[in-house]
Amino acid sequence: MNPNEHQADEQTRDGRRERGLNRLTPEERYQRDPMFHALVTMLRGAIARADYTPTEIREAAMLAAIMYEMGRPARPVLMREGDPEWP
């Protein structure tokens, strides 16, 4: 696939796009994805009202992502005899 082409959006059962399949720029997502558009609009409003600085929003988003990942159960690692890491 040409890196400048984008895969078609795939719909989930509830009608929202499958997030892992789209390779759109942030501007394209803002134009095409209503949920992403709403999030950007909300954040712009918070910055305009001086509720949060752009740095605080970036830090909060990163912390939320880290907290989410840390709360997920670890995926089991399956090893087979003969694998290079086999004890």
C-alpha positions in Angstrom: 0.0 0.0 0.0 1.2 3.5 -0.9 2.1 5.4 2.4 0.0 8.3 1.1 -3.1 6.2 0.8 -5.4 5.5 3.7 -7.3 2.3 4.4 -11.1 2.6 4.4 -12.6 3.0 7.8 -14.1 -0.2 9.1 -17.3 0.1 11.2 -17.7 -1.7 14.5 -21.1 -3.0 15.7 -21.9 0.3 17.4 -21.1 2.3 14.2 -17.9 3.8 15.5 -14.7 3.4 13.5 -12.2 0.8 14.4 -9.4 3.0 15.7 -6.5 0.7 14.8 -7.3 0.7 11.1 -7.3 4.3 10.2 -4.0 6.0 9.3 -5.2 9.5 8.9 -3.4 12.7 9.9 -4.8 14.5 12.9 -6.3 17.1 10.6 -8.0 14.4 8.5 -9.3 12.7 11.7 -10.6 16.1 12.9 -12.5 16.5 9.7 -13.8 12.9 9.4 -14.2 11.5 12.9 -17.0 13.2 15.0 -15.6 11.8 18.3 -12.1 13.1 17.6 -13.6 16.4 16.5 -15.5 16.7 19.7 -12.4 15.9 21.8 -10.3 18.5 19.9 -13.0 21.1 20.3 -13.3 20.4 24.0 -9.5 20.7 24.5 -9.4 23.9 22.4 -12.1 25.4 24.7 -10.2 24.4 27.8 -7.0 26.1 26.5 -9.0 29.2 25.4 -10.6 29.5 28.9 -7.1 29.1 30.4 -8.4 26.0 32.3 -5.3 24.1 31.2 -2.2 24.8 29.2 -1.2 22.7 26.2 1.6 21.2 28.3 -0.8 20.2 31.0 -3.1 18.5 28.5 -0.2 16.6 26.9 1.0 15.5 30.4 -2.5 14.4 31.4 -3.1 12.5 28.2 0.3 10.7 28.7 -0.5 9.9 32.3 -3.9 8.6 31.4 -2.4 6.3 28.7 0.2 5.0 31.2 -2.4 4.4 33.9 -4.6 2.6 31.4 -1.7 0.3 30.3 -0.6 -0.4 33.8 -4.1 -1.5 34.8 -4.3 -4.0 32.0 -3.4 -7.6 32.8 -0.2 -8.7 31.3 -0.5 -10.9 28.2 0.9 -14.4 28.8 4.1 -15.3 27.0 3.9 -18.7 25.4 7.2 -20.4 24.7 7.8 -23.6 22.8 10.7 -26.0 23.2 13.3 -25.1 20.6 12.6 -21.3 20.8 15.9 -19.4 21.2 14.7 -18.1 24.6 13.7 -21.6 25.9 15.4 -22.2 29.2 
